[in-house]
Amino acid sequence: MMQAPMPPLPPGLDPNLVFNEVVPIVASVVVILVVAVALRGIFRTPVGDAIAERLDFAERMLAERRERKLGAGQ
């Protein structure tokens, strides 16, 4: 089986330049997706529940501190 020759490239288009410009973009997208999936997995475990309870506690403490500064009815 013979392979057909590659069609000619448009003038001024360097395939190496295109490859070197596209690969970092594709790699960035892949890294972002992997991190997002990993974080989603972590937040669905008991560790994620513990992090959420810590955030709730911190929010309550900050709200309580603000109420003390303002005083009642202010």
N, C-alpha and C positions, 0 to 999 in steps of 0.2 A: 504494500500500500504506500503510495507516494503522498507526501504532504505538499499541499499547495503553498506557493510562495506568499509571504505576508504582503498585504496591500501597502502601497506607499503611504508614508505619514505626511500630513500637511506640512508645507514648508515652514521652518522656524520652530517646529515642535520637537523638543528634545525629550525622549522617553525617560532618560535618567533624571532630568529636572522634574518632570511630572511625578515620577516615583518618589523622589526625595522630598517633594512637597506634600504628597498625599499620605505617606507612611506615618509621619508624626501625628497627623490629624486622626487617622484610624486608630493608632495606638492610644491616643488620649481618650477617645470614645470608649474603647475597650476597657481601659483602666477605670473610667468613671462608672461604667456598667458593673464591673466586678466589685467595686467598692460599694455601690448601691445595693447589690444583691447580698453582699456580706453583712452590711449594716441592717438590712431588712431581716436577715436570718438571726442576727444577734438580738434585735429588738423584739423578736417573737419568742424568745427563750425566757427563763426565769431571770436571767441577767438584765434583760430589757425591762422586766417588771420592777426589778430593784432600782434601776436607773429612774424609771417613772416615779416610784415612791419617793426617791431622793429629791426629784424636781418638785413634787407636790409639797414636800416638807419645806424646801427652800422658799417656795412661793408663799406659803403660809407665814413663815418667819419674816419675810420682807413686808408682807401686808400688815402684820402685827406691829412691826417697828414703825411703819408709816402712820398707822392709826395712833400710836402713842405720841408721835411728834405733833400730829395735828390736834390731838385732844378730842374730847367728846363734843359732837355737834358742830364741828368746824369744817 
